[in-house]
Amino acid sequence: MSYPWWYVPLITSPMLIAVVAVLHVLVSHYAVGGGIFLAVETKHAHDHRDQAYLDYLHRHARFFILLTVVFGAISGVGIWWTIGLASPLATEVLIQTFVFGWATEWVFFVVEILAAFLFYYLWGRITPKLHVTLGWIYAFAAWMSLVLITGITAFMLHPGGWLERNDFWVGFFNPQFIPQTIARTGGALLLTSLYVYLHGSLTLRDIRLRDKIAVRSARPALVGAAMITIGGALWYVFLPQSAKAVLETAAALNILIVLIFALTIAVFALLFFGPLRNPGWLTPGFAVPLFLFGLAAFSAGEFVREAVRKPYIVYNVVLGNQVRPEDVPELRERGYLEGGLWTRAYVADRYPETIVMSKTTDGTALEIDEARLLELPRQDQVHLGKVIFQYHCNDCHAMEQGYSATAPLLRAKPRELVLGTVRHLHRAHFFMPPWCGTEEEAQLMTEYLMTIAPPRPEGMLPVIENN
């Protein structure tokens, strides 16, 4: 409640995070697997004195650096920018809890960048042994970045024993760490092969090199697909019960899970019967759909992984509306508007007639008189209800139009039903945060919600009231 609220029209701020994060993840995993690919294949080309293959790997390294180092770095900064604005409390918790982990990851990231540029710009100017060594330094640093970030993001889904012992290592080695590390390492291997196939099919005219790349990249891709399957199964086993309940309840997530399995099986089959058994299949017409199938499966998996955290951003630590669970009782007693630094200042500035002097343990202080809020003109009550909605609900819901818009959910609902839902959000939907305000504030938000609720559609059966 110490941060201002950030409004993103239509898509909402969490979906903006999702767009930026998924784009980054699709490239950052290639940054990891691509480093392993270049290290292994450069050694193979040097050992077999295959100059044509070395020339291709040099061209691929340029594409690799432009995509992963340039775009990857920009989109990585974009994630920090969006989460800092959209989820400031959760970002604060992650930074304070894992400051040592973030610092270590940044060290590996610097090593990663230096090794990547040295590997590319010293191509052909140093000994093959030193060149391959630089490739492996990059690959290890990139994988360690993945491991460190996975430990922190896995913590968001299941902090494990950290809730009882506020310890860095307990939080880092949480129940989701190993499953997600396995799955993400597998994803890095699989996505890299798909990037290699796409690049090779579009840039190579040498049939021998195409066939070589097809065969040599198929095995790590199949290993990666197997690791994703194993990691995904363990991910489900170690989910908190609330997350499993969200999966069972949300039809859209069930559809996405089926889609993930279907696309993964399709990618596995295409890899086995295509590049591994029939290298000649590696054409743009084959590589482009295979690449898109892989991206779709990976993106859907990221969406499911994020969605099952509801009603939390950080499980049992930060609720979806940027409130700590332990602060809910005080906010219900003092008031949501009073409990927020920015909301309180706004009310005091715009509606000074609602501010009164009260006694505290330290003397006297100015605070919002909740009863006076309901004495304001109706248009002002509606306005304050909108303010409460923006701070309390906009982290997940758009208002009238957009992603998970609230207005369509209210269609033709009577006021008493809407008010009852507001009072008991977490009972109406178990994956919703609890109501964090007073009874008066529930009345204010209901006033606002009724102004955006659409009417009953024409042609629908009339409501029959019980006597």
N, C-alpha and C positions, 0 to 999 in steps of 0.2 A: 504493500500500500504506500510505498515511498516513491513510486515512479509514476510519471504521467502515462496516459493512455494513448496508443498510436492507432489511428484509423486507416485501414486500407480498403478502399471501396470494392465491393463485389466479391473479390476473392478472399478477403480477410487476411490479416497478417500471418497466421499460421500457415495458410496455403502458399503465401509468398515465400515463407521459409522452405516449404516443401519443394517448390519449383526450383529455387536456387540450390537447395541441398541435393536434390536428386541429380541435377545437371552436374554438380561437383562430384558426387559419388560415382557417377558413370565414368568420369574421367580420372578421378583419384585412384580407383581400383586398377585402371589401365596403367597408371603411374607405377604401381607396385608390380603387377604381373609383367608389364612391359620391360621393367628393369631386369627381372629374372630372365625373360626371353632374350633380351639383347646380350646379357652376360653369357648365357649358355650358347647361343647361336654364334656369337663372335668367337668364342673359344673353338667351337666346332669348325667354323670357317678357317680360322688360323691353323688349326691342327691338320686340316685337309687341304690347306693352301688353295682354297676355292676363292679366287679373287672376284669372280662375278657375284658370288653370294655376299662377300664383304662389301662390294660396291652397293648392293641392294640394302644391306643392313645399315650402311652409312646414310642412305637416303631415308630409310625408315626412321633412323635415329633423329633426323631433322624434323620429320613429321611428329614424332613422339615428343620431342622437347617443346615444339611450338604448342602442341595440344595440352600436354600435362603440366609443364612448367609455367607457361604463359597463361593459358586459360585456367588451368588448375589453381594457380596462385590467386588470380583475380576472383574466381568464384569462391575460393576459400575465404578471402577477405569479405566477400559478399555475405557468406553465412554468418560471420561474426557481426556484421553490420545489421543484418535482419534480426538475428536472435537477440541482439542487444536492445533493439527497439521494440520487438514484439514480445519477448519473454525476458524482461530485465531481471526479475527476481530469480528465475531458474538459472540464468546465465551467471548471476552473482554467486549462487550456491555452487555451481560447477567450478567457477574460478577459485573460490575460497577453499573448496574441498580438495581440488586437484592442482593447485598452483605448481607443485613440484612436478607433476605429470605433464602439465602444459609446457613448462620450461624445458623439460627433457625432450619433449616432442619437437619444440622449436629448434633445439640443438641438432637433432637428427634431420630436421627439415633443411637447415643451413648446409649440413654435410651432403644431403641429397642434392641440393641445387649445385653446389660446387663440383661434386663428382659428375653430375650430368653434363655440365658445360665442359669440364676437362675431358670427359669421355668422348664428347663430340668434336671439340675444337682441336684436340691433339690426335685425332684419327690419322693414322699413317705417319705420325711424327715421333712416336715412341715405340718401344718394343711391344710385341704382341702380349707378352706376359704382363707388363705393366698396364697395357690397355685393358686386358680382361680383368685385372685386379681392380681397376677403376670402376668397371662395370659391376663387379660384385659388391664393391663398397656402396655404390648407388643402390643396388637392389636390397642390400641389408638395411641401409638407412631408411629406404622407402617402406620396407616391411615393418620395421620398428615403429615408424610413424603410424602405420595402420594398427599395430598392436596397442599402442598407447591410446590412440583416439577411441578404439573399440572398447577398451576398459572403461573409459569415461562415459561413452554413450550407452554402453550396456548397463552401467550403474543407474541410468535414468529409468530403465525398465524394472530393475530389481536390485536395490542397494544391498540386500542380504543383511548380514550381521552389522553393517555400518549403522543401522538405526539404533542399535544398542551400544556399539563401540565406535565412536567417531574417530576412526583411524584410516589414514590414507590407504594402506595396503588392504585392509578389510573391504573398503569400498571399491578399490580397483579390481581385486580378485573376487568379484561378485559372482553369483550363480550363473549369470548370463555371459560371463567373459569368455570362457572356453568355447561354448557353442557358437557365439558370434565371431570369434577369431577364426574358428575352423571354416565357417560359412563365408566369411569375407575373404579369407585367403583363397578359398576355392573360387569365389566370384572373381577375384583378381586374375587367376589363371584362365578361367573361362572367357571373361571379357577380353583379355589380351589376345587370345587366339582369334576371336571374332574381329577385333580391330586389325590384326595382322592379315586375316583373310580378305577383309574389305580393302585394305591398302594394297595388298599384293595383287588382287584381282584387277584393280583399277590402274595400277602403274606398271605391272610386269607384262612383257611380251614373250619372255623366255619361258617356254613350256617346261624345260627341265627345272628351272628355279621355282616355278609355280607348283609343280608336283612335289618338289622337295619341301617347300614351305607347308603345303597341305598335309603331308604325312607327319612332319616333325612337330607341327603345332596341334595336331589332332589329339595326341596322347595327353599332353598337359590339360587340354580343354576337357577331355573326358574325366581325367582325375579331378579337375575343378568342379565339374558337374556332380561327381560323387561326393566331394567334400561339402558342396552346398546342400545336398540331400541329407547327409549325416548331421551337419551343423544345424540345418532347419529342424530336423527331428528333435535334437537335443534342446534347441531353442524352445520348442513347444513344451517339452518335458519340464523345463525349469521356469516356465512362465508362472507369475503369481496367479492365484485363483481368480482374482478380479479380471485379469487380462484374458484368461481362458473363457470367462463368462461373457466378456465383450465379443470374443470370437464367435461364441455360440449364438449370441443374440443378433449381431449385425449381419443382415443378409448380404449387404454389399461386400463385406469382408470375406464371407464364405465364397462368394462368386470370384473374388480376386484370388483366393487360395486355390480354387479349382483351376483358374486361369494360369496361375504360377506353375502348378504341377503339369498342366497340359503343355505349356510352352517349354518347360524344362525337358519333358519327355521328347517333345518335337525336336528341340535343339540337340539333345543326346543322340536321337536316331539319325538326324541329318549329319551330324559329325561322324558317326560310326559308318553309315552307308555312303557318305560323301567323301570328305577328304581322306579318312583313314583307309577305306576300302577302294575308293575310286577317286584318286587325286585329280583326275582330269575334270571333275565336276567344279573345280575352283574357278568359276567365272563370275563376273559381276552379277549376272542373273541369279546365281546361287548365293553369293556372299552377302548381297544386300538384304534379302529377306532373312537370312540366318542372323545377321547383325541386328536387325530390327526385332526379331523374336527374342534374342538375348536381352536387348535393352528393355523390352516390354516386361519380361519376366522379372528382371532385376528391379525395375521401377515399381512394379506392383508389390514386390517383396518389401521394399523400403516403405511404401505407403502402409502396408499391414503392420509392419514393425512399429511405426509411429502411432498408428491408430489405437492399438491395444493398450496404450498407457492410460487411457481415460479412466477416471476423471482427473488424472495427474499429468503434470509435465515431468516431474521427477517423482517416482512412485513413493507415496507416503511421506513426501518431503515438501513438494510444492503442488498445489492444486492447479487445475487448468485455468482458473481465473486469477493467477498470480497471488494467491493467498496461502499462507502456511496453515495446515490443518489445526495446529494448536492455537491459532489466532481467531478461529471462527467463533468460539463462545464470546470473546470480548467484543468482536465486531457486532454480534447480535445484540449485545447489551448496550454498547455505546453508540452504535450506528455505523453503517458502512461509509457514509459520507464523512462522519466525524473521524473515522479511523484512517482515512487516506490523507496524506499530506496535500495533494493537489485538489482533491474534491472538497476538503474542508476550506481551503483558501478560496476556492471558486464560490462556494456558498456564502462565505463571509463577505466576499466582495459584491456579489450580485444580490444577495438577500440578507442584508445586515439585520433586518427585523427578526430573523430567526436565531440570532446569536444572543446568548445570555451569560451572565457571570455565574460560575459554580465554584463550590468549595472542593479543594483537593488536599491531599496529604501535605503538599508543599505550600499551601495557601489558597489562592483563588486563581481561576483561569476562565477564559472565554471558550464556550463550546456551543454546539448546535442544539437547540431545543427541538427535539423530534416532534413534539405535539404541534409546534408552530408551523412545521412544514405542511401540515394538512389544513392550515388556515390560509395558506396562500391561494390566490386565484387559480382556477383550474388550469389555465394555460401554463402557469408557472409550475404547477404540480406535474403536468405532462412533461415539461422541459426537464425538470429534475429527474423524473422517471427515465427519460432518455439518457441523461448523464449517468445514472446508476447502471443502466443497461450497457452503455458503452464500456464502463470500467469492469462491470461484473460479468458480462456475457460475450462481449465482442471478440474475446480471444478465441472463441470457437464459432460464433454465429454472426453472419451478416444481419442487417436489419430487415429491410423489406425485400431486397433482391440480392442474389449472389449465393456464394457457397454456404450451405446449411443455413439458409435464411430463416429467420424466426417467424416472419409474417405468415407464410403458408402453413406453418404448424399451428397457427391460432385460428384458422379459418372456421368461422361460425361457432366458435366456442363461447359460452356465456362467461360473464365477468367472474362469477363465483368459482367457476372451474379454473380459469386462468389464475386467479388469486390463490387458490388452493395449490396449484402447481408451483407457483413462485415460492410459497411458504415451505413447500416440501420438495424441492428440486431433486434431491438425491433419492427420494422415495418414489417420485413419479418415474424417474429413469435412474437406475442404480449407477450408470456410468457418467452422471452429471455431478458437479461439485454441489455441496449443500448451499442453501441460501445463507448469505453472510451479512444480512442486514436486519433491521428492526421490523416490527409489524408496520409502523408508519411508512418505512421505505418500501416494503412490499406493496403497500397501497399505491405509492407513487409510481412504482414500476408497472403495476397493473394498469394504472391510468394511461400510461404511455403505450403499453402493449395493445390496449383496446383501440387505440387510434390507428394502429397499423394492421389490425386483424381484418382480413378480407371477409366479405359477406358470404352467406351460404350460397353455393352455386345453384343456378336455376335448374329445375328439372329433378332435383334431389328430393327424396321423400321428406315430408315435413316432420319436425320433431314432435313426438308424442309424449307429453308430460304425464307422469304417474299421479293419480289423485291421492 
